[in-house]
């Protein structure tokens, strides 16, 4: 009986910090075969990218070398995950609402849209009250963030003087419930 001997090639796998690649180390693989590795981030992290034979590959949780014909190297890099938590009362929509996971270094945009007859009364970003706006942007995220939006009814006040006197200020103004008209 003839015996076929397949040459072996080495796949060297390294996991880096904050996750693992399985199997890891130097693995001998018969020529012509396929070999799959599993990349598992630690809790609170995601697979950021893989370096495969000096080429960058976007983050994935598995990688397969098909039809192996040479030695290969793979290294996994992991990035922290952060949470942006957004709350709001009724009177408008906020998108996204709730908790959103954001990869370190990414951006997160929150869009605030009051319903007709409502306005943003209070906007707190990371616990600090700020000027109400319709968009909150976190660039280059490097930690958890919170956004709290309070909507309130908005009223239009029309002030006019009669024929025997004046009122100041006169004209039309818009006031959010709970605010002073002057």
TORKE-861782 format. One line per field, with one value per atom (N, C-alpha, C): chain; residue number from 1; residue in one letter; atom name; x negated, y, z. Coordinates in steps of 0.05 Angstrom, whole numbers, plus 32768, in hexadecimal, padded with zeros to 4 digits. Atoms other than C-alpha are relative to their C-alpha. Layout:
BEGIN
chain <- [A|...]
resi <- [NUM|...]
resn <- [A|...]
name <- [CA|...]
u <- [X|...]
v <- [Y|...]
w <- [Z|...]
This chain:
BEGIN
chain <- [A|A|A|A|A|A|A|A|A|A|A|A|A|A|A|A|A|A|A|A|A|A|A|A|A|A|A|A|A|A|A|A|A|A|A|A|A|A|A|A|A|A|A|A|A|A|A|A|A|A|A|A|A|A|A|A|A|A|A|A|A|A|A|A|A|A|A|A|A|A|A|A|A|A|A|A|A|A|A|A|A|A|A|A|A|A|A|A|A|A|A|A|A|A|A|A|A|A|A|A|A|A|A|A|A|A|A|A|A|A|A|A|A|A|A|A|A|A|A|A|A|A|A|A|A|A|A|A|A|A|A|A|A|A|A|A|A|A|A|A|A|A|A|A|A|A|A|A|A|A|A|A|A|A|A|A|A|A|A|A|A|A|A|A|A|A|A|A|A|A|A|A|A|A|A|A|A|A|A|A|A|A|A|A|A|A|A|A|A|A|A|A|A|A|A|A|A|A|A|A|A|A|A|A|A|A|A|A|A|A|A|A|A|A|A|A|A|A|A|A|A|A|A|A|A|A|A|A|A|A|A|A|A|A|A|A|A|A|A|A|A|A|A|A|A|A|A|A|A|A|A|A|A|A|A|A|A|A|A|A|A|A|A|A|A|A|A|A|A|A|A|A|A|A|A|A|A|A|A|A|A|A|A|A|A|A|A|A|A|A|A|A|A|A|A|A|A|A|A|A|A|A|A|A|A|A|A|A|A|A|A|A|A|A|A|A|A|A|A|A|A|A|A|A|A|A|A|A|A|A|A|A|A|A|A|A|A|A|A|A|A|A|A|A|A|A|A|A|A|A|A|A|A|A|A|A|A|A|A|A|A|A|A|A|A|A|A|A|A|A|A|A|A|A|A|A|A|A|A|A|A|A|A|A|A|A|A|A|A|A|A|A|A|A|A|A|A|A|A|A|A|A|A|A|A|A|A|A|A|A|A|A|A|A|A|A|A|A|A|A|A|A|A|A|A|A|A|A|A|A|A|A|A|A|A|A|A|A|A|A|A|A|A|A|A|A|A|A|A|A|A|A|A|A|A|A|A|A|A|A|A|A|A|A|A|A|A|A|A|A|A|A|A|A|A|A|A|A|A|A|A|A|A|A|A|A|A|A|A|A|A|A|A|A|A|A|A|A|A|A|A|A|A|A|A|A|A|A|A|A|A|A|A|A|A|A|A|A|A|A|A|A|A|A|A|A|A|A|A|A|A|A|A|A|A|A|A|A|A|A|A|A|A|A|A|A]
resi <- [1|1|1|2|2|2|3|3|3|4|4|4|5|5|5|6|6|6|7|7|7|8|8|8|9|9|9|10|10|10|11|11|11|12|12|12|13|13|13|14|14|14|15|15|15|16|16|16|17|17|17|18|18|18|19|19|19|20|20|20|21|21|21|22|22|22|23|23|23|24|24|24|25|25|25|26|26|26|27|27|27|28|28|28|29|29|29|30|30|30|31|31|31|32|32|32|33|33|33|34|34|34|35|35|35|36|36|36|37|37|37|38|38|38|39|39|39|40|40|40|41|41|41|42|42|42|43|43|43|44|44|44|45|45|45|46|46|46|47|47|47|48|48|48|49|49|49|50|50|50|51|51|51|52|52|52|53|53|53|54|54|54|55|55|55|56|56|56|57|57|57|58|58|58|59|59|59|60|60|60|61|61|61|62|62|62|63|63|63|64|64|64|65|65|65|66|66|66|67|67|67|68|68|68|69|69|69|70|70|70|71|71|71|72|72|72|73|73|73|74|74|74|75|75|75|76|76|76|77|77|77|78|78|78|79|79|79|80|80|80|81|81|81|82|82|82|83|83|83|84|84|84|85|85|85|86|86|86|87|87|87|88|88|88|89|89|89|90|90|90|91|91|91|92|92|92|93|93|93|94|94|94|95|95|95|96|96|96|97|97|97|98|98|98|99|99|99|100|100|100|101|101|101|102|102|102|103|103|103|104|104|104|105|105|105|106|106|106|107|107|107|108|108|108|109|109|109|110|110|110|111|111|111|112|112|112|113|113|113|114|114|114|115|115|115|116|116|116|117|117|117|118|118|118|119|119|119|120|120|120|121|121|121|122|122|122|123|123|123|124|124|124|125|125|125|126|126|126|127|127|127|128|128|128|129|129|129|130|130|130|131|131|131|132|132|132|133|133|133|134|134|134|135|135|135|136|136|136|137|137|137|138|138|138|139|139|139|140|140|140|141|141|141|142|142|142|143|143|143|144|144|144|145|145|145|146|146|146|147|147|147|148|148|148|149|149|149|150|150|150|151|151|151|152|152|152|153|153|153|154|154|154|155|155|155|156|156|156|157|157|157|158|158|158|159|159|159|160|160|160|161|161|161|162|162|162|163|163|163|164|164|164|165|165|165|166|166|166|167|167|167|168|168|168|169|169|169|170|170|170|171|171|171|172|172|172|173|173|173|174|174|174|175|175|175|176|176|176|177|177|177|178|178|178|179|179|179|180|180|180|181|181|181|182|182|182]
resn <- [X|X|X|X|X|X|X|X|X|X|X|X|X|X|X|X|X|X|X|X|X|X|X|X|X|X|X|X|X|X|X|X|X|X|X|X|X|X|X|X|X|X|X|X|X|X|X|X|X|X|X|X|X|X|X|X|X|X|X|X|X|X|X|X|X|X|X|X|X|X|X|X|X|X|X|X|X|X|X|X|X|X|X|X|X|X|X|X|X|X|X|X|X|X|X|X|X|X|X|X|X|X|X|X|X|X|X|X|X|X|X|X|X|X|X|X|X|X|X|X|X|X|X|X|X|X|X|X|X|X|X|X|X|X|X|X|X|X|X|X|X|X|X|X|X|X|X|X|X|X|X|X|X|X|X|X|X|X|X|X|X|X|X|X|X|X|X|X|X|X|X|X|X|X|X|X|X|X|X|X|X|X|X|X|X|X|X|X|X|X|X|X|X|X|X|X|X|X|X|X|X|X|X|X|X|X|X|X|X|X|X|X|X|X|X|X|X|X|X|X|X|X|X|X|X|X|X|X|X|X|X|X|X|X|X|X|X|X|X|X|X|X|X|X|X|X|X|X|X|X|X|X|X|X|X|X|X|X|X|X|X|X|X|X|X|X|X|X|X|X|X|X|X|X|X|X|X|X|X|X|X|X|X|X|X|X|X|X|X|X|X|X|X|X|X|X|X|X|X|X|X|X|X|X|X|X|X|X|X|X|X|X|X|X|X|X|X|X|X|X|X|X|X|X|X|X|X|X|X|X|X|X|X|X|X|X|X|X|X|X|X|X|X|X|X|X|X|X|X|X|X|X|X|X|X|X|X|X|X|X|X|X|X|X|X|X|X|X|X|X|X|X|X|X|X|X|X|X|X|X|X|X|X|X|X|X|X|X|X|X|X|X|X|X|X|X|X|X|X|X|X|X|X|X|X|X|X|X|X|X|X|X|X|X|X|X|X|X|X|X|X|X|X|X|X|X|X|X|X|X|X|X|X|X|X|X|X|X|X|X|X|X|X|X|X|X|X|X|X|X|X|X|X|X|X|X|X|X|X|X|X|X|X|X|X|X|X|X|X|X|X|X|X|X|X|X|X|X|X|X|X|X|X|X|X|X|X|X|X|X|X|X|X|X|X|X|X|X|X|X|X|X|X|X|X|X|X|X|X|X|X|X|X|X|X|X|X|X|X|X|X|X|X|X|X|X|X|X|X|X|X|X|X|X|X|X|X|X|X|X|X|X|X|X|X|X]
name <- [N|CA|C|N|CA|C|N|CA|C|N|CA|C|N|CA|C|N|CA|C|N|CA|C|N|CA|C|N|CA|C|N|CA|C|N|CA|C|N|CA|C|N|CA|C|N|CA|C|N|CA|C|N|CA|C|N|CA|C|N|CA|C|N|CA|C|N|CA|C|N|CA|C|N|CA|C|N|CA|C|N|CA|C|N|CA|C|N|CA|C|N|CA|C|N|CA|C|N|CA|C|N|CA|C|N|CA|C|N|CA|C|N|CA|C|N|CA|C|N|CA|C|N|CA|C|N|CA|C|N|CA|C|N|CA|C|N|CA|C|N|CA|C|N|CA|C|N|CA|C|N|CA|C|N|CA|C|N|CA|C|N|CA|C|N|CA|C|N|CA|C|N|CA|C|N|CA|C|N|CA|C|N|CA|C|N|CA|C|N|CA|C|N|CA|C|N|CA|C|N|CA|C|N|CA|C|N|CA|C|N|CA|C|N|CA|C|N|CA|C|N|CA|C|N|CA|C|N|CA|C|N|CA|C|N|CA|C|N|CA|C|N|CA|C|N|CA|C|N|CA|C|N|CA|C|N|CA|C|N|CA|C|N|CA|C|N|CA|C|N|CA|C|N|CA|C|N|CA|C|N|CA|C|N|CA|C|N|CA|C|N|CA|C|N|CA|C|N|CA|C|N|CA|C|N|CA|C|N|CA|C|N|CA|C|N|CA|C|N|CA|C|N|CA|C|N|CA|C|N|CA|C|N|CA|C|N|CA|C|N|CA|C|N|CA|C|N|CA|C|N|CA|C|N|CA|C|N|CA|C|N|CA|C|N|CA|C|N|CA|C|N|CA|C|N|CA|C|N|CA|C|N|CA|C|N|CA|C|N|CA|C|N|CA|C|N|CA|C|N|CA|C|N|CA|C|N|CA|C|N|CA|C|N|CA|C|N|CA|C|N|CA|C|N|CA|C|N|CA|C|N|CA|C|N|CA|C|N|CA|C|N|CA|C|N|CA|C|N|CA|C|N|CA|C|N|CA|C|N|CA|C|N|CA|C|N|CA|C|N|CA|C|N|CA|C|N|CA|C|N|CA|C|N|CA|C|N|CA|C|N|CA|C|N|CA|C|N|CA|C|N|CA|C|N|CA|C|N|CA|C|N|CA|C|N|CA|C|N|CA|C|N|CA|C|N|CA|C|N|CA|C|N|CA|C|N|CA|C|N|CA|C|N|CA|C|N|CA|C|N|CA|C|N|CA|C|N|CA|C|N|CA|C|N|CA|C|N|CA|C|N|CA|C|N|CA|C|N|CA|C|N|CA|C|N|CA|C|N|CA|C|N|CA|C|N|CA|C|N|CA|C|N|CA|C|N|CA|C|N|CA|C|N|CA|C|N|CA|C|N|CA|C|N|CA|C|N|CA|C|N|CA|C|N|CA|C]
u <- [7FEF|8000|7FEF|800F|7FE5|8009|7FFB|7FE1|7FFB|8003|7FED|7FFA|8008|7FC9|8004|7FFC|7FE2|7FED|8012|7FB1|8011|7FF2|7FC4|7FF7|8006|7FC9|8009|7FFB|7FCA|8011|7FF0|8001|7FFA|8006|7FEB|8016|7FE9|8026|7FFA|8005|8021|8018|7FE8|805A|7FFD|8002|803F|800F|7FF2|805E|801D|7FE3|80A8|8010|7FF2|80BA|7FEE|800F|80A4|8005|7FFD|8099|7FFB|8002|80A5|8001|8017|807D|7FEB|8014|8041|7FE4|801B|7FF6|7FFA|8008|7FD5|8010|7FEF|8005|7FF7|8008|7FED|8019|7FE9|8020|7FF7|8008|801B|8005|7FFD|8012|801A|7FE7|8052|8019|7FE9|807F|8009|7FF6|80A9|7FFE|8003|80A1|800E|7FF1|80D0|7FF8|8006|80C0|8018|7FEB|80F1|7FF4|800A|80E6|8015|7FEC|8108|7FF7|8007|8106|8008|7FF8|8108|801A|7FE8|8149|7FF8|8006|814C|7FEE|8012|8121|800C|7FF8|812A|7FE7|8016|80FD|7FFD|8005|80DF|7FF6|800B|80B4|7FEE|8013|808A|7FE9|8016|8045|7FFA|8004|803F|7FEA|8017|7FFB|7FFA|8006|7FEF|8016|7FE9|8033|8015|7FEB|806A|801A|7FE5|80AD|8013|7FED|80EB|8007|7FFA|8100|8015|7FEE|8122|7FFA|8004|812B|7FF7|800C|8113|7FEF|8010|80DD|7FF7|8007|80D0|7FE9|8014|8090|8009|7FF8|80A6|7FE9|8014|807B|7FE4|8019|803E|7FE9|8016|7FFF|7FE6|8017|7FCF|8005|7FFD|7FC2|8010|7FEF|7FF1|7FFD|8000|7FF4|801A|7FE8|8033|7FFF|8000|8039|801A|7FE7|807A|7FFB|8001|8082|801D|7FE6|80BC|8003|7FFB|80DD|8016|7FEB|8106|801B|7FE5|8151|800A|7FF4|8175|801D|7FE3|81BE|8008|7FF4|81E4|801E|7FE5|8225|8010|7FEF|825D|801C|7FE5|829D|800F|7FEF|82D8|801C|7FE4|831E|8010|7FEF|835A|7FFE|8000|8362|7FED|8012|8331|7FF3|800F|8304|7FE2|801D|82BB|7FF6|800B|8293|7FE2|7FF4|8274|8007|7FF7|8299|7FF7|8009|827F|7FE2|801D|823A|7FF5|800D|820D|7FE2|801C|81C9|7FF0|8011|8192|7FE3|801C|814B|7FEE|8013|8112|7FF6|800A|80FF|8015|7FEA|8142|800F|7FEF|8176|801C|7FE4|81BD|8010|7FEF|81F3|801C|7FE5|8234|8011|7FEF|826D|8019|7FEA|82A2|8015|7FEB|82E5|8019|7FE8|831B|8019|7FE6|8364|800A|7FF4|838D|800C|7FF6|839D|7FEE|8013|8362|7FE4|801C|831A|7FEF|8013|82DC|7FFD|8001|82E2|7FE4|8019|82A4|7FF0|8012|8269|7FE8|8017|8236|7FEF|8013|81F8|7FEB|8012|81CE|8005|7FF8|81F5|7FFF|8003|81E7|8016|7FEC|8221|7FF3|800C|8211|8017|7FEC|8234|800F|7FF1|826D|7FF9|8006|825E|800E|7FF3|8278|7FEC|8013|8237|7FEA|8017|8203|7FED|8014|81C3|7FE9|8018|818D|7FEC|8015|814E|7FEA|8017|8114|8007|7FF6|813A|7FEA|8014|810C|800B|7FF3|813E|801E|7FE2|8187|800A|7FF2|81B7|801D|7FE3|81FD|800C|7FF1|8230|801C|7FE4|8272|800E|7FF0|82A6|801B|7FE6|82E2|800E|7FEF|8318|8015|7FEA|834D|8011|7FEF|8389|7FF5|8009|837A|8018|7FE9|83AB|7FF8|8004|83B2|8010|7FF2|83C3|7FFF|7FFD|83DD|8008|7FFB|83DA|8005|7FF9|83FD|800C|7FF5|840F|801B|7FE6|8454|7FFD|8000|8467|7FF8|8005|845C|7FE6|8019|8417|7FEE|8013|83DB|7FF8|800B|83BE|7FE4|801B|8374|7FF6|8003|835A|8019|7FE9|838E|7FF7|8007|8391|8005|7FFB|838F|7FE6|8017|8361|8008|7FFB|835A|7FF3|800A|8352|8004|7FFE|8343|800C|7FF2|836F|7FEC|8011|8350|7FEB|8013|8324|800F|7FF4|8330|8005|7FF9|8351|7FEE|8010|8323|7FE3]
v <- [7FE8|8000|8019|7FE7|8044|8012|7FED|8076|801C|7FE4|80BF|8010|7FEF|80EF|801D|7FE4|8136|8011|7FEE|816D|800F|7FF0|8193|801D|7FE3|81DE|800A|7FF6|8206|801A|7FE8|8237|800A|7FF5|8264|8014|7FF0|8283|800D|7FF1|82B9|8011|7FF2|82D8|801C|7FE5|8318|8004|7FFA|833B|8002|7FFC|8339|7FED|8015|82FA|7FE9|8018|82B7|7FF8|800D|8293|7FE2|801D|8248|7FF0|8005|8220|8016|7FEC|824C|7FF3|800B|8243|7FF7|800B|821D|7FE6|8017|81EB|7FF5|800C|81BA|7FF7|8006|81B2|7FF3|800D|8181|8011|7FF0|81A1|7FF8|8004|81A9|8000|8000|81A8|801C|7FE6|81E0|7FFF|7FFF|81F8|8019|7FE9|8225|8006|7FF7|824E|8010|7FF1|826C|8017|7FE8|82B3|8008|7FFB|82C2|8018|7FEA|8307|7FFB|8001|830E|8011|7FEF|832C|801D|7FE3|8376|8008|7FFB|836F|7FF4|800B|8361|7FFA|8004|8346|8019|7FE7|8385|7FFA|8008|8368|7FE8|8016|832D|8008|7FFE|832E|7FE4|801B|82F3|8003|7FFF|82EB|801D|7FE4|8336|8010|7FF2|8348|8005|7FF9|836C|7FF4|800B|8348|800B|7FF6|8366|7FEB|8012|8349|7FEB|8016|8306|7FEB|8013|82CD|7FE5|8018|8296|8007|7FFC|8292|7FE4|801A|8258|8004|8002|824A|7FE9|8015|8223|7FF7|800C|81F4|8009|7FF7|8200|7FF5|8008|8200|800D|7FF4|8229|8006|7FF8|8240|801A|7FE8|8276|800B|7FF3|82A8|800F|7FF1|82C4|800B|7FF4|82F5|8010|7FF2|8310|8018|7FE8|8356|8006|7FFC|8369|801D|7FE5|83AC|8001|7FFE|83C1|8009|7FF7|83CA|8012|7FED|8404|8002|7FFE|8412|801D|7FE6|8451|7FFB|8005|8451|801A|7FE8|8481|7FFB|8001|848E|8019|7FE9|84BC|7FFB|8002|84CB|8003|7FFC|84D2|801C|7FE5|850D|8003|7FFF|84FA|7FE5|8019|84C5|8005|7FFE|84B8|7FE6|8018|8489|8001|8018|845C|8005|7FFE|8455|7FE6|8018|8425|7FFF|8004|8408|7FF7|8007|8405|7FFA|8008|83E2|800E|7FF1|840B|7FF6|8008|83F3|8018|7FEB|841D|800D|7FF1|8454|8007|7FFB|8453|8019|7FEA|848A|7FF6|8006|848A|801A|7FE9|84BB|7FFB|8002|84C6|8016|7FEC|84E9|8003|7FF9|850D|800F|7FF3|851F|8004|7FFB|8541|7FFC|8002|8531|801D|7FE5|856C|800A|7FF4|859B|7FFA|8006|8582|800B|7FF7|8598|7FF0|800C|857C|8014|7FEF|8598|7FFE|8005|8578|7FEB|8014|8554|7FFD|8006|8532|7FEC|8011|8514|7FF9|800A|84E9|800E|7FF4|8507|801E|7FE3|854F|800D|7FF2|857C|8012|7FF0|859C|800E|7FF2|85C9|7FEC|8013|85A3|8003|8001|858E|7FE7|8016|855B|7FEA|8015|8534|8000|8003|8519|7FED|8010|84FD|7FFA|8008|84D6|7FF6|8008|84D2|7FF1|800E|84A2|7FF6|8009|847F|7FF1|800E|846A|7FFA|8007|845D|7FFF|8001|8453|801C|7FE6|848D|7FFD|8000|84A0|801A|7FE9|84CF|7FFD|7FFF|84E2|8018|7FEB|8509|8003|7FFA|852B|8013|7FF0|8544|800D|7FF2|8577|800E|7FF2|8597|801D|7FE5|85D8|8011|7FEF|8612|8019|7FE7|864E|8016|7FEA|868F|8018|7FE8|86CA|8017|7FE9|870D|8019|7FE8|874B|8014|7FEA|878E|8009|7FF5|87AD|801C|7FE5|87F1|8015|7FEC|8814|7FFA|8005|87F8|7FED|8012|87CD|7FEB|8016|878C|7FFB|8005|877F|7FE7|8000|8754|7FF6|8009|874A|7FEE|8012|8717|7FE3|801D|86CB|7FF4|800F|86A0|7FE3|801C|8656|7FFA|8006|863C|7FE2|801C|85F5|7FFF|8003|85DD|8000|7FFE|85F0|8016|7FEA|8628|801A|7FE6|8672|800B|7FF4|8699|8017|7FE8|86D5|7FF9]
w <- [8000|8000|8000|8000|7FED|8017|7FEA|8026|7FF5|8009|8016|8019|7FEA|8043|7FF7|8006|8044|8010|7FF1|8057|8014|7FEB|8096|7FFD|7FFF|809A|801B|7FE5|80DA|7FFE|7FFC|80EB|801D|7FE6|8124|8008|7FF8|814A|801B|7FE8|817F|8007|7FF8|81A7|800A|7FF6|81C4|801A|7FE7|8201|7FFC|7FFE|8213|7FEE|800F|81EC|7FF9|8007|81D1|7FE4|801A|8190|8005|7FFA|8191|7FE6|7FEF|8185|7FFD|8002|8193|8000|8002|818A|7FE4|801A|8152|7FFB|8006|8131|7FE5|801A|80FB|7FF2|8010|80C3|7FE6|8019|8088|7FE8|8019|8044|7FF3|800F|801D|8012|7FEE|805B|8007|7FF5|8079|801E|7FE4|80BF|800A|7FF5|80E8|801C|7FE5|8125|800A|7FF3|8156|8010|7FF2|8170|8014|7FEB|81B3|8011|7FEF|81D3|801D|7FE4|821F|8003|7FFB|823C|7FFF|8002|822C|7FE9|8016|81EE|7FE6|8019|81A4|7FEF|8012|816D|7FEF|800F|814F|7FE4|801A|8118|8003|8001|8104|7FED|8012|80E6|7FF6|800C|80B6|7FEB|8013|8094|7FF8|8003|809C|7FF2|800C|807E|8016|7FED|80A6|7FF7|8006|80A9|8015|7FED|80C9|8015|7FE9|810C|7FF9|8003|8109|8016|7FEA|813B|7FF6|800B|810C|7FE8|8018|80D7|7FF7|800B|80A8|7FEB|8015|8081|7FEF|8013|8043|7FF0|8012|801A|8008|7FF5|8046|7FEF|8010|801C|8009|7FF5|8046|801E|7FE4|808D|8001|7FFC|80A8|801C|7FE6|80E2|8003|7FFA|8102|801C|7FE5|813C|8002|7FFB|815A|8012|7FEF|8177|8009|7FF4|81A4|8009|7FF8|81B3|8016|7FEC|81F0|7FF4|8006|81EB|8016|7FEC|820C|7FFA|8002|8218|8000|7FFF|8206|8007|7FF6|822E|7FFD|8006|8217|800C|7FF5|823E|7FF8|8007|822F|800B|7FF9|8248|7FE7|8018|8219|7FF5|800B|81EB|7FE9|8017|81B4|7FFD|8005|8198|8002|7FFE|81A5|7FF3|800E|8178|8000|7FF4|818D|801D|7FE4|81CF|800E|7FF2|8204|8000|7FFF|8207|7FE5|8019|81CA|8006|7FFC|81C9|7FEA|8013|81A8|8004|7FFF|8198|8005|7FF9|81B4|7FE6|8017|8183|7FEB|8013|815E|8009|7FFA|815D|8006|7FFB|8177|7FFF|8004|8162|800A|7FF6|8187|7FF4|800C|8163|8011|7FEE|818C|7FF0|800F|816C|8011|7FF1|8195|7FEF|800E|8183|7FFC|8004|8168|801B|7FE7|81A2|8018|7FEB|81CB|7FF9|8003|81D6|8013|7FED|81F7|8017|7FE8|823D|800E|7FF2|825C|7FF1|800C|823D|8012|7FEF|826A|7FF1|800D|824B|8015|7FEB|827A|801B|7FE7|82B4|8002|7FFF|82A2|7FEE|800F|828C|7FEC|8016|8249|7FF0|8010|8217|7FEE|8010|81F6|7FE2|801C|81AF|7FF4|800C|817D|7FF8|8007|8173|8016|7FEE|81A4|7FF2|800E|8186|8013|7FF1|81AB|7FEB|8012|8180|800F|7FF4|818D|801C|7FE6|81C5|800F|7FEF|81FE|801C|7FE7|8236|7FFD|8000|8248|8001|7FFF|823E|8005|7FFC|8252|7FF4|800A|8232|800B|7FF5|8255|7FF4|800D|822E|800E|7FF5|824E|7FED|8011|8220|8011|7FF2|8236|7FEB|8013|8214|7FFC|8008|81F1|7FF9|8004|81F1|7FF1|800E|81C4|800E|7FF2|81E7|7FED|8011|81BF|8012|7FEF|81E2|7FEE|800F|81C6|8013|7FEF|81E5|7FF4|8009|81E1|7FF5|800B|81C5|8015|7FEB|8209|800F|7FF1|821C|7FF0|800D|820B|8014|7FF0|8224|7FF5|8009|8222|800F|801D|8207|7FF2|800F|81D2|7FEA|8016|819A|8009|7FFC|8198|800B|7FF6|81C1|8006|7FFA|81CD|801B|7FE5|8214|8005|7FF9|822B|801C|7FE7|8264|8017|7FE9|82A7|7FFE|8003|828A|8004|7FFE|8296|7FE4|801B|825D|7FF9|8006|8264|7FFF]
